[in-house]
Amino acid sequence: MIEASPELLTLLIFGGILIGVITGYPLAIVVGAVALLVGASTLGWTTTTGILYQRMYTLVQSYSLLAVPLFVFMGVMLESSGIADKLYDALYVWLGGLNGGLAIATVLIGTLMAACVGVIAASVTMLTLVALPSMLRRNYDKGMATGVCAVGGTLGILIPPSIMLVIYGPMAQLSVGKLFMGAIIPGLILAILYCVYIAVRCHLNPKMGPPVPVEERNMPVAEKTRMLLVSLAPPLILILAVLGSIFFGIAPPTEAAAVGAMAATLMVIVQKKFSFKVLKHVSMETLRLTCLALFIGAMSYSLVGVFMMLGCGDVVGNIILSMPGGRWGAFAAIMLVIFLLGFFIDWIGILFIVVPIVSPLAPTLGFDPVWFGIMICVNLQMAFNTPPLAPAIFFVRGCAPDELGVSTADIIRGIVPFVGLIIMGLAICVIFPQVITWLPNMMIK
């Protein structure tokens, strides 16, 4: 066995992961290989395989993670219901007359569907298919139109029921219900910042988002109101069923996820969109996304076990705690590291690798653990939109019809201002921590 200092081993582990990811290998394989090679070389084969087995077994036994497939099923099933199309039609006639009105409507739909879907692949795809063609046919700037589809869809990974929060809770030994409540207001703040930016930018430069012609949105107020109320009812019922049961202490997140899955299925049946083909698609997509998440999670969680056994966790902790600027300097360093990792590593890997290492530092630094966790999750909003990884960019590019002529450069150009708005949202949560902590403290135990 090789003897090396914890500092050197820390560099080897992080360097090995970075090199493996850059070379294009799947994250789960890279992380598992680094854990096995470094562990076997330093701790021995028997000890390393024992750590890996114990960590993976502990992960799959986590009761809280049962909510992952249930929320994925709920989101993918809801994608088949056609609710987003009806909601867009209603907001189209209400907001179409404003400069940037269709882009604002896209963000509002993304916000509302975020509280129903929780899977960014479904949310971004839904917005791209529903809203993007309509905006570009009305001469919206391609960057603006694609940017709002990307960032509006990624709100689904922050606003509960969020798969990210379901995974974060067990990793940091925090209540998923409290994380859900803590994420609501920050998610809404981001949505408001997006809408204000769109309104101001399109007011100053109307060519970015011209209004819809009057003849296309001319409709009696009573009819427009009816359309809006009818389209709002299904998502609001689902939100109440899931988040209401958690907030009022009726059910924990796992049981609430089951309620949401059943409610989404009933909505598809009521909308007359249910079929064996739909059920098969939803089931296979749920299986695929859940297996992907848990495979990455199992490998990453195993790596953390080896990482801690080698004393590397103490190295990272000491570096963070010794940062200049006291606890805020340490917090800034953590946020910067997570932001930089988001360029290269999937958010699931970041959670499973980073959270077990940094979350114990929150009480030491004097931060509320729920506030600290939500700040990490808000930060990870940027990971979906910052190349070269940037899954939201690839979802928009892949789903945009070829005849629209959308390029990856258009999407990146449109997303850049919204990344700045996410940073602004982080600053608001730092200055006013109550926007995160208020709702969790109001929960009925």
NUSE-46655 format. One line per field, with one value per residue (C-alpha): residue number from 1; residue in one letter; chain; x, y, z. Coordinates in nm, 3 decimals. Example, Ala and Ser with C-alpha at 12.3 -4.5 7.8 and 13.67 -1.06 7.14 Angstrom:
2
seq <- [1 | 2]
type <- [A | S]
mol <- [A | A]
c1 <- [1.230 | 1.367]
c2 <- [-0.450 | -0.106]
c3 <- [0.780 | 0.714]
//
This chain:
445
seq <- [1 | 2 | 3 | 4 | 5 | 6 | 7 | 8 | 9 | 10 | 11 | 12 | 13 | 14 | 15 | 16 | 17 | 18 | 19 | 20 | 21 | 22 | 23 | 24 | 25 | 26 | 27 | 28 | 29 | 30 | 31 | 32 | 33 | 34 | 35 | 36 | 37 | 38 | 39 | 40 | 41 | 42 | 43 | 44 | 45 | 46 | 47 | 48 | 49 | 50 | 51 | 52 | 53 | 54 | 55 | 56 | 57 | 58 | 59 | 60 | 61 | 62 | 63 | 64 | 65 | 66 | 67 | 68 | 69 | 70 | 71 | 72 | 73 | 74 | 75 | 76 | 77 | 78 | 79 | 80 | 81 | 82 | 83 | 84 | 85 | 86 | 87 | 88 | 89 | 90 | 91 | 92 | 93 | 94 | 95 | 96 | 97 | 98 | 99 | 100 | 101 | 102 | 103 | 104 | 105 | 106 | 107 | 108 | 109 | 110 | 111 | 112 | 113 | 114 | 115 | 116 | 117 | 118 | 119 | 120 | 121 | 122 | 123 | 124 | 125 | 126 | 127 | 128 | 129 | 130 | 131 | 132 | 133 | 134 | 135 | 136 | 137 | 138 | 139 | 140 | 141 | 142 | 143 | 144 | 145 | 146 | 147 | 148 | 149 | 150 | 151 | 152 | 153 | 154 | 155 | 156 | 157 | 158 | 159 | 160 | 161 | 162 | 163 | 164 | 165 | 166 | 167 | 168 | 169 | 170 | 171 | 172 | 173 | 174 | 175 | 176 | 177 | 178 | 179 | 180 | 181 | 182 | 183 | 184 | 185 | 186 | 187 | 188 | 189 | 190 | 191 | 192 | 193 | 194 | 195 | 196 | 197 | 198 | 199 | 200 | 201 | 202 | 203 | 204 | 205 | 206 | 207 | 208 | 209 | 210 | 211 | 212 | 213 | 214 | 215 | 216 | 217 | 218 | 219 | 220 | 221 | 222 | 223 | 224 | 225 | 226 | 227 | 228 | 229 | 230 | 231 | 232 | 233 | 234 | 235 | 236 | 237 | 238 | 239 | 240 | 241 | 242 | 243 | 244 | 245 | 246 | 247 | 248 | 249 | 250 | 251 | 252 | 253 | 254 | 255 | 256 | 257 | 258 | 259 | 260 | 261 | 262 | 263 | 264 | 265 | 266 | 267 | 268 | 269 | 270 | 271 | 272 | 273 | 274 | 275 | 276 | 277 | 278 | 279 | 280 | 281 | 282 | 283 | 284 | 285 | 286 | 287 | 288 | 289 | 290 | 291 | 292 | 293 | 294 | 295 | 296 | 297 | 298 | 299 | 300 | 301 | 302 | 303 | 304 | 305 | 306 | 307 | 308 | 309 | 310 | 311 | 312 | 313 | 314 | 315 | 316 | 317 | 318 | 319 | 320 | 321 | 322 | 323 | 324 | 325 | 326 | 327 | 328 | 329 | 330 | 331 | 332 | 333 | 334 | 335 | 336 | 337 | 338 | 339 | 340 | 341 | 342 | 343 | 344 | 345 | 346 | 347 | 348 | 349 | 350 | 351 | 352 | 353 | 354 | 355 | 356 | 357 | 358 | 359 | 360 | 361 | 362 | 363 | 364 | 365 | 366 | 367 | 368 | 369 | 370 | 371 | 372 | 373 | 374 | 375 | 376 | 377 | 378 | 379 | 380 | 381 | 382 | 383 | 384 | 385 | 386 | 387 | 388 | 389 | 390 | 391 | 392 | 393 | 394 | 395 | 396 | 397 | 398 | 399 | 400 | 401 | 402 | 403 | 404 | 405 | 406 | 407 | 408 | 409 | 410 | 411 | 412 | 413 | 414 | 415 | 416 | 417 | 418 | 419 | 420 | 421 | 422 | 423 | 424 | 425 | 426 | 427 | 428 | 429 | 430 | 431 | 432 | 433 | 434 | 435 | 436 | 437 | 438 | 439 | 440 | 441 | 442 | 443 | 444 | 445]
type <- [M | I | E | A | S | P | E | L | L | T | L | L | I | F | G | G | I | L | I | G | V | I | T | G | Y | P | L | A | I | V | V | G | A | V | A | L | L | V | G | A | S | T | L | G | W | T | T | T | T | G | I | L | Y | Q | R | M | Y | T | L | V | Q | S | Y | S | L | L | A | V | P | L | F | V | F | M | G | V | M | L | E | S | S | G | I | A | D | K | L | Y | D | A | L | Y | V | W | L | G | G | L | N | G | G | L | A | I | A | T | V | L | I | G | T | L | M | A | A | C | V | G | V | I | A | A | S | V | T | M | L | T | L | V | A | L | P | S | M | L | R | R | N | Y | D | K | G | M | A | T | G | V | C | A | V | G | G | T | L | G | I | L | I | P | P | S | I | M | L | V | I | Y | G | P | M | A | Q | L | S | V | G | K | L | F | M | G | A | I | I | P | G | L | I | L | A | I | L | Y | C | V | Y | I | A | V | R | C | H | L | N | P | K | M | G | P | P | V | P | V | E | E | R | N | M | P | V | A | E | K | T | R | M | L | L | V | S | L | A | P | P | L | I | L | I | L | A | V | L | G | S | I | F | F | G | I | A | P | P | T | E | A | A | A | V | G | A | M | A | A | T | L | M | V | I | V | Q | K | K | F | S | F | K | V | L | K | H | V | S | M | E | T | L | R | L | T | C | L | A | L | F | I | G | A | M | S | Y | S | L | V | G | V | F | M | M | L | G | C | G | D | V | V | G | N | I | I | L | S | M | P | G | G | R | W | G | A | F | A | A | I | M | L | V | I | F | L | L | G | F | F | I | D | W | I | G | I | L | F | I | V | V | P | I | V | S | P | L | A | P | T | L | G | F | D | P | V | W | F | G | I | M | I | C | V | N | L | Q | M | A | F | N | T | P | P | L | A | P | A | I | F | F | V | R | G | C | A | P | D | E | L | G | V | S | T | A | D | I | I | R | G | I | V | P | F | V | G | L | I | I | M | G | L | A | I | C | V | I | F | P | Q | V | I | T | W | L | P | N | M | M | I | K]
mol <- [A | A | A | A | A | A | A | A | A | A | A | A | A | A | A | A | A | A | A | A | A | A | A | A | A | A | A | A | A | A | A | A | A | A | A | A | A | A | A | A | A | A | A | A | A | A | A | A | A | A | A | A | A | A | A | A | A | A | A | A | A | A | A | A | A | A | A | A | A | A | A | A | A | A | A | A | A | A | A | A | A | A | A | A | A | A | A | A | A | A | A | A | A | A | A | A | A | A | A | A | A | A | A | A | A | A | A | A | A | A | A | A | A | A | A | A | A | A | A | A | A | A | A | A | A | A | A | A | A | A | A | A | A | A | A | A | A | A | A | A | A | A | A | A | A | A | A | A | A | A | A | A | A | A | A | A | A | A | A | A | A | A | A | A | A | A | A | A | A | A | A | A | A | A | A | A | A | A | A | A | A | A | A | A | A | A | A | A | A | A | A | A | A | A | A | A | A | A | A | A | A | A | A | A | A | A | A | A | A | A | A | A | A | A | A | A | A | A | A | A | A | A | A | A | A | A | A | A | A | A | A | A | A | A | A | A | A | A | A | A | A | A | A | A | A | A | A | A | A | A | A | A | A | A | A | A | A | A | A | A | A | A | A | A | A | A | A | A | A | A | A | A | A | A | A | A | A | A | A | A | A | A | A | A | A | A | A | A | A | A | A | A | A | A | A | A | A | A | A | A | A | A | A | A | A | A | A | A | A | A | A | A | A | A | A | A | A | A | A | A | A | A | A | A | A | A | A | A | A | A | A | A | A | A | A | A | A | A | A | A | A | A | A | A | A | A | A | A | A | A | A | A | A | A | A | A | A | A | A | A | A | A | A | A | A | A | A | A | A | A | A | A | A | A | A | A | A | A | A | A | A | A | A | A | A | A | A | A | A | A | A | A | A | A | A | A | A | A | A | A | A | A | A | A | A | A | A | A | A | A | A | A | A | A | A | A | A | A | A | A | A | A | A | A | A | A | A | A | A | A | A | A | A | A | A | A | A | A | A | A | A | A | A | A | A]
c1 <- [0.000 | 0.110 | 0.159 | 0.081 | -0.027 | -0.398 | -0.317 | -0.163 | -0.447 | -0.701 | -0.532 | -0.515 | -0.886 | -1.014 | -0.760 | -0.857 | -1.227 | -1.163 | -0.941 | -1.189 | -1.483 | -1.293 | -1.199 | -1.568 | -1.627 | -1.963 | -1.944 | -2.053 | -1.778 | -1.513 | -1.606 | -1.633 | -1.298 | -1.121 | -1.269 | -1.162 | -0.811 | -0.717 | -0.877 | -0.718 | -0.377 | -0.384 | -0.628 | -0.608 | -0.854 | -1.055 | -1.103 | -1.193 | -1.450 | -1.601 | -1.639 | -1.790 | -2.038 | -2.144 | -2.189 | -2.391 | -2.608 | -2.676 | -2.775 | -3.024 | -3.181 | -3.257 | -3.634 | -3.630 | -3.492 | -3.810 | -3.952 | -3.717 | -3.895 | -4.235 | -4.165 | -4.004 | -4.315 | -4.537 | -4.340 | -4.317 | -4.686 | -4.783 | -4.579 | -4.823 | -5.133 | -5.126 | -5.170 | -4.875 | -5.026 | -5.356 | -5.179 | -4.964 | -5.272 | -5.432 | -5.125 | -5.074 | -5.394 | -5.332 | -4.965 | -4.917 | -4.975 | -4.671 | -4.317 | -4.160 | -4.502 | -4.457 | -4.117 | -4.268 | -4.548 | -4.284 | -4.114 | -4.449 | -4.538 | -4.194 | -4.247 | -4.589 | -4.489 | -4.179 | -4.411 | -4.560 | -4.276 | -3.941 | -3.746 | -3.558 | -3.549 | -3.929 | -3.964 | -3.714 | -3.844 | -4.203 | -4.124 | -3.912 | -4.185 | -4.473 | -4.332 | -4.022 | -4.192 | -4.456 | -4.195 | -3.970 | -4.263 | -4.334 | -3.976 | -3.844 | -3.467 | -3.338 | -3.118 | -3.403 | -3.647 | -3.413 | -3.270 | -3.609 | -3.692 | -3.368 | -3.378 | -3.757 | -3.733 | -3.448 | -3.660 | -3.812 | -3.499 | -3.525 | -3.894 | -4.039 | -4.113 | -3.749 | -3.546 | -3.238 | -3.381 | -3.498 | -3.137 | -2.980 | -3.182 | -3.047 | -2.693 | -2.693 | -2.920 | -3.182 | -3.560 | -3.663 | -3.989 | -3.801 | -3.584 | -3.898 | -4.043 | -3.711 | -3.678 | -4.019 | -3.943 | -3.592 | -3.740 | -4.007 | -3.744 | -3.551 | -3.871 | -3.948 | -3.594 | -3.626 | -3.959 | -3.837 | -3.526 | -3.735 | -3.978 | -3.703 | -3.487 | -3.778 | -3.905 | -3.564 | -3.528 | -3.872 | -3.713 | -3.603 | -3.967 | -4.231 | -4.596 | -4.843 | -5.077 | -5.413 | -5.612 | -5.435 | -5.528 | -5.858 | -6.098 | -6.362 | -6.228 | -6.477 | -6.351 | -5.986 | -6.059 | -6.235 | -5.941 | -5.695 | -5.893 | -5.955 | -5.588 | -5.468 | -5.692 | -5.504 | -5.153 | -5.284 | -5.467 | -5.149 | -4.940 | -5.188 | -5.196 | -4.817 | -4.681 | -4.993 | -4.975 | -4.608 | -4.652 | -4.949 | -4.782 | -5.032 | -4.766 | -4.385 | -4.231 | -4.217 | -4.589 | -4.665 | -4.474 | -4.704 | -5.006 | -4.860 | -4.796 | -5.156 | -5.294 | -5.090 | -5.217 | -5.577 | -5.524 | -5.400 | -5.705 | -5.939 | -5.767 | -5.833 | -5.463 | -5.408 | -5.317 | -5.096 | -4.841 | -4.831 | -4.800 | -4.516 | -4.333 | -4.373 | -4.263 | -3.955 | -3.853 | -3.897 | -3.683 | -3.414 | -3.387 | -3.405 | -3.137 | -2.915 | -2.949 | -2.896 | -2.604 | -2.420 | -2.524 | -2.399 | -2.058 | -2.021 | -2.134 | -1.881 | -1.604 | -1.689 | -1.649 | -1.295 | -1.228 | -1.322 | -1.136 | -0.815 | -0.852 | -0.913 | -1.233 | -1.030 | -0.796 | -1.085 | -1.248 | -0.929 | -0.873 | -1.227 | -1.217 | -0.881 | -1.000 | -0.950 | -1.265 | -1.394 | -1.710 | -1.821 | -1.486 | -1.531 | -1.887 | -1.772 | -1.504 | -1.763 | -1.997 | -1.711 | -1.600 | -1.957 | -1.999 | -1.676 | -1.763 | -2.092 | -1.901 | -1.776 | -1.973 | -2.341 | -2.538 | -2.605 | -2.234 | -2.171 | -2.436 | -2.312 | -1.945 | -1.952 | -2.249 | -2.126 | -1.797 | -1.918 | -2.260 | -2.108 | -1.920 | -2.242 | -2.299 | -1.927 | -1.942 | -2.258 | -2.500 | -2.849 | -2.819 | -3.141 | -3.030 | -2.688 | -2.841 | -3.078 | -2.791 | -2.603 | -2.912 | -2.969 | -2.603 | -2.652 | -2.914 | -2.613 | -2.467 | -2.755 | -2.677 | -2.297 | -2.107 | -1.944 | -2.180 | -2.498 | -2.777 | -3.045 | -2.866 | -2.854 | -3.221 | -3.325 | -3.094 | -3.211 | -3.585 | -3.592 | -3.737 | -3.471 | -3.676 | -3.637 | -3.263 | -3.159 | -2.786 | -2.603 | -2.440 | -2.787 | -2.880 | -2.556 | -2.589 | -2.942 | -2.853 | -2.559 | -2.773 | -2.985 | -2.674 | -2.603 | -2.959 | -2.903 | -2.596 | -2.817 | -3.069 | -2.790 | -2.696 | -3.057 | -3.068 | -2.742 | -2.865 | -3.213 | -3.174 | -3.536 | -3.655 | -3.527 | -3.578 | -3.927 | -4.144 | -3.956 | -3.999 | -4.375 | -4.425 | -4.663 | -4.456]
c2 <- [0.000 | 0.355 | 0.606 | 0.968 | 1.279 | 1.367 | 1.690 | 1.501 | 1.250 | 1.534 | 1.677 | 1.332 | 1.265 | 1.600 | 1.605 | 1.253 | 1.345 | 1.663 | 1.486 | 1.200 | 1.434 | 1.647 | 1.336 | 1.265 | 0.957 | 0.935 | 1.095 | 0.783 | 0.570 | 0.838 | 0.885 | 0.510 | 0.442 | 0.717 | 0.584 | 0.228 | 0.310 | 0.559 | 0.352 | 0.024 | 0.191 | 0.346 | 0.150 | -0.191 | -0.381 | -0.538 | -0.215 | -0.018 | -0.265 | -0.281 | 0.099 | 0.105 | -0.172 | -0.020 | 0.329 | 0.207 | -0.014 | 0.277 | 0.498 | 0.259 | 0.201 | 0.572 | 0.605 | 0.971 | 0.882 | 0.688 | 1.029 | 1.057 | 0.811 | 0.929 | 1.296 | 1.203 | 0.999 | 1.292 | 1.538 | 1.323 | 1.226 | 1.591 | 1.668 | 1.443 | 1.621 | 1.926 | 2.158 | 2.375 | 2.433 | 2.557 | 2.777 | 2.931 | 3.003 | 3.182 | 3.391 | 3.460 | 3.664 | 3.838 | 3.935 | 3.927 | 4.302 | 4.389 | 4.426 | 4.095 | 3.967 | 3.620 | 3.584 | 3.687 | 3.436 | 3.169 | 3.244 | 3.241 | 2.904 | 2.774 | 2.895 | 2.738 | 2.412 | 2.402 | 2.344 | 2.049 | 1.890 | 1.910 | 1.757 | 2.006 | 1.780 | 1.781 | 2.152 | 2.286 | 2.054 | 2.158 | 2.531 | 2.491 | 2.303 | 2.521 | 2.874 | 2.900 | 2.866 | 3.122 | 3.378 | 3.335 | 3.351 | 3.696 | 3.814 | 3.779 | 3.795 | 3.435 | 3.487 | 3.625 | 3.353 | 3.060 | 3.207 | 3.231 | 2.872 | 2.751 | 2.947 | 2.923 | 2.545 | 2.514 | 2.674 | 2.326 | 2.197 | 2.463 | 2.531 | 2.225 | 1.947 | 1.944 | 1.629 | 1.828 | 1.900 | 1.539 | 1.429 | 1.711 | 1.639 | 1.288 | 1.391 | 1.677 | 1.500 | 1.774 | 1.762 | 1.753 | 1.924 | 2.221 | 2.243 | 2.245 | 2.535 | 2.721 | 2.704 | 2.853 | 3.224 | 3.218 | 3.044 | 3.313 | 3.586 | 3.446 | 3.433 | 3.797 | 3.906 | 3.729 | 3.897 | 4.245 | 4.205 | 4.098 | 4.386 | 4.649 | 4.507 | 4.483 | 4.829 | 4.980 | 4.774 | 4.670 | 4.463 | 4.212 | 4.118 | 4.296 | 4.284 | 4.044 | 4.213 | 4.316 | 4.092 | 3.783 | 3.850 | 4.030 | 3.851 | 3.955 | 3.997 | 3.740 | 3.478 | 3.556 | 3.526 | 3.193 | 3.058 | 3.164 | 3.017 | 2.687 | 2.653 | 2.745 | 2.501 | 2.171 | 2.290 | 2.471 | 2.157 | 1.954 | 2.212 | 2.212 | 1.832 | 1.800 | 2.111 | 2.169 | 1.822 | 1.881 | 2.234 | 2.143 | 1.828 | 1.590 | 1.386 | 1.379 | 1.439 | 1.072 | 1.015 | 1.355 | 1.241 | 0.940 | 1.170 | 1.389 | 1.092 | 0.976 | 1.330 | 1.382 | 1.050 | 1.147 | 1.480 | 1.306 | 1.079 | 1.379 | 1.554 | 1.236 | 1.202 | 0.873 | 0.559 | 0.253 | 0.428 | 0.727 | 0.502 | 0.308 | 0.629 | 0.776 | 0.453 | 0.408 | 0.773 | 0.744 | 0.433 | 0.594 | 0.918 | 0.746 | 0.491 | 0.768 | 0.972 | 0.677 | 0.536 | 0.869 | 0.899 | 0.553 | 0.610 | 0.961 | 0.858 | 0.574 | 0.815 | 1.039 | 0.739 | 0.679 | 1.055 | 1.083 | 0.767 | 0.910 | 1.232 | 1.446 | 1.586 | 1.746 | 1.899 | 2.063 | 2.173 | 2.332 | 2.516 | 2.656 | 2.754 | 2.929 | 3.149 | 3.525 | 3.720 | 3.494 | 3.293 | 3.503 | 3.447 | 3.074 | 3.091 | 3.282 | 3.018 | 2.737 | 2.921 | 2.987 | 2.623 | 2.501 | 2.759 | 2.645 | 2.276 | 2.349 | 2.416 | 2.057 | 1.827 | 1.735 | 1.876 | 1.527 | 1.458 | 1.796 | 1.724 | 1.377 | 1.477 | 1.825 | 1.826 | 1.556 | 1.747 | 2.107 | 2.072 | 1.985 | 2.315 | 2.522 | 2.507 | 2.561 | 2.876 | 2.990 | 2.947 | 2.802 | 2.457 | 2.504 | 2.850 | 2.711 | 2.423 | 2.643 | 2.878 | 2.582 | 2.481 | 2.837 | 2.845 | 2.520 | 2.696 | 2.833 | 2.486 | 2.406 | 2.707 | 2.746 | 2.571 | 2.335 | 2.101 | 2.318 | 2.059 | 2.329 | 2.460 | 2.116 | 2.048 | 2.372 | 2.308 | 1.951 | 2.029 | 2.346 | 2.267 | 2.290 | 2.537 | 2.798 | 2.822 | 2.829 | 2.785 | 2.701 | 3.046 | 3.207 | 3.016 | 3.098 | 3.465 | 3.469 | 3.289 | 3.506 | 3.793 | 3.543 | 3.393 | 3.743 | 3.758 | 3.430 | 3.586 | 3.884 | 3.640 | 3.484 | 3.830 | 3.901 | 3.576 | 3.671 | 4.019 | 3.895 | 3.535 | 3.543 | 3.483 | 3.128 | 3.064 | 3.215 | 2.944 | 2.647 | 2.805 | 2.842 | 2.474 | 2.269 | 1.996]
c3 <- [0.000 | -0.074 | 0.207 | 0.131 | 0.319 | 0.332 | 0.146 | -0.145 | -0.152 | -0.159 | -0.469 | -0.631 | -0.574 | -0.699 | -0.982 | -1.088 | -1.096 | -1.297 | -1.552 | -1.586 | -1.643 | -1.896 | -2.095 | -2.142 | -1.929 | -1.743 | -1.400 | -1.210 | -1.367 | -1.308 | -0.942 | -0.874 | -1.042 | -0.843 | -0.518 | -0.595 | -0.722 | -0.451 | -0.176 | -0.282 | -0.315 | 0.032 | 0.251 | 0.087 | -0.129 | 0.154 | 0.350 | 0.037 | -0.093 | 0.256 | 0.263 | -0.085 | -0.006 | 0.325 | 0.177 | -0.123 | 0.097 | 0.334 | 0.042 | -0.114 | 0.229 | 0.271 | 0.313 | 0.207 | -0.135 | -0.213 | -0.297 | -0.596 | -0.831 | -0.709 | -0.783 | -1.116 | -1.205 | -1.106 | -1.318 | -1.629 | -1.602 | -1.571 | -1.883 | -2.073 | -1.944 | -2.172 | -1.872 | -1.976 | -2.322 | -2.176 | -1.924 | -2.197 | -2.408 | -2.114 | -2.031 | -2.401 | -2.424 | -2.090 | -2.133 | -2.510 | -2.543 | -2.330 | -2.461 | -2.361 | -2.249 | -2.400 | -2.232 | -1.898 | -1.955 | -2.017 | -1.684 | -1.502 | -1.653 | -1.559 | -1.203 | -1.171 | -1.336 | -1.114 | -0.820 | -1.005 | -1.200 | -1.016 | -1.307 | -1.525 | -1.830 | -1.833 | -1.747 | -2.001 | -2.272 | -2.199 | -2.221 | -2.534 | -2.719 | -2.598 | -2.582 | -2.802 | -3.144 | -3.047 | -2.940 | -3.244 | -3.487 | -3.340 | -3.399 | -3.043 | -3.011 | -3.022 | -2.719 | -2.509 | -2.619 | -2.563 | -2.242 | -2.072 | -2.171 | -2.013 | -1.687 | -1.650 | -1.675 | -1.426 | -1.154 | -1.125 | -0.952 | -0.678 | -0.618 | -0.440 | -0.496 | -0.605 | -0.664 | -0.564 | -0.218 | -0.176 | -0.233 | -0.030 | 0.284 | 0.361 | 0.262 | 0.515 | 0.766 | 0.734 | 0.708 | 0.343 | 0.443 | 0.592 | 0.281 | 0.067 | 0.262 | 0.267 | -0.113 | -0.200 | -0.147 | -0.302 | -0.606 | -0.635 | -0.594 | -0.890 | -1.097 | -1.009 | -1.098 | -1.434 | -1.508 | -1.407 | -1.622 | -1.924 | -1.879 | -1.845 | -2.125 | -2.371 | -2.273 | -2.352 | -2.669 | -2.800 | -3.076 | -2.811 | -2.742 | -2.948 | -2.837 | -2.996 | -3.250 | -3.105 | -3.339 | -3.206 | -2.843 | -2.883 | -2.648 | -2.391 | -2.037 | -1.906 | -2.152 | -2.074 | -1.702 | -1.751 | -1.952 | -1.682 | -1.393 | -1.573 | -1.667 | -1.316 | -1.130 | -1.200 | -1.103 | -0.795 | -0.681 | -0.725 | -0.539 | -0.251 | -0.242 | -0.222 | -0.048 | 0.163 | 0.313 | 0.403 | 0.543 | 0.762 | 0.893 | 0.731 | 0.551 | 0.519 | 0.174 | 0.076 | 0.133 | -0.021 | -0.331 | -0.358 | -0.330 | -0.605 | -0.834 | -0.794 | -0.842 | -1.161 | -1.299 | -1.225 | -1.401 | -1.713 | -1.701 | -1.659 | -1.951 | -2.157 | -2.233 | -2.047 | -2.241 | -2.209 | -2.432 | -2.196 | -1.890 | -2.053 | -2.148 | -1.799 | -1.629 | -1.850 | -1.809 | -1.432 | -1.427 | -1.642 | -1.445 | -1.105 | -1.196 | -1.331 | -1.012 | -0.777 | -0.978 | -0.962 | -0.598 | -0.503 | -0.663 | -0.520 | -0.172 | -0.183 | -0.283 | 0.012 | 0.243 | 0.116 | 0.119 | 0.486 | 0.587 | 0.440 | 0.641 | 0.331 | 0.480 | 0.760 | 0.501 | 0.315 | 0.641 | 0.770 | 0.442 | 0.445 | 0.813 | 0.769 | 0.482 | 0.538 | 0.615 | 0.891 | 0.837 | 0.540 | 0.372 | 0.427 | 0.294 | -0.015 | -0.078 | -0.061 | -0.298 | -0.542 | -0.542 | -0.606 | -0.884 | -1.053 | -1.015 | -1.191 | -1.514 | -1.528 | -1.296 | -1.288 | -0.994 | -0.857 | -0.834 | -0.671 | -0.408 | -0.322 | -0.319 | -0.167 | 0.071 | 0.316 | 0.337 | 0.374 | 0.543 | 0.885 | 0.865 | 0.868 | 1.246 | 1.305 | 1.095 | 1.275 | 0.982 | 0.997 | 0.826 | 0.626 | 0.507 | 0.418 | 0.223 | 0.023 | -0.063 | -0.212 | -0.411 | -0.539 | -0.642 | -0.835 | -1.050 | -1.236 | -1.292 | -1.530 | -1.746 | -1.748 | -2.031 | -2.106 | -1.912 | -1.895 | -1.936 | -1.978 | -2.286 | -2.443 | -2.364 | -2.536 | -2.832 | -2.870 | -2.846 | -3.057 | -3.405 | -3.677 | -3.881 | -3.603 | -3.672 | -3.306 | -3.238 | -2.917 | -2.932 | -2.929 | -2.613 | -2.432 | -2.524 | -2.384 | -2.063 | -1.951 | -1.804 | -1.611 | -1.448 | -1.319 | -1.182 | -0.995 | -0.832 | -0.738 | -0.587 | -0.378 | -0.252 | -0.151 | 0.047 | 0.222 | 0.315 | 0.415 | 0.543 | 0.665 | 0.308 | 0.355 | 0.726 | 0.777 | 0.619 | 0.774 | 1.117 | 1.051 | 0.965 | 1.177 | 1.340]
//
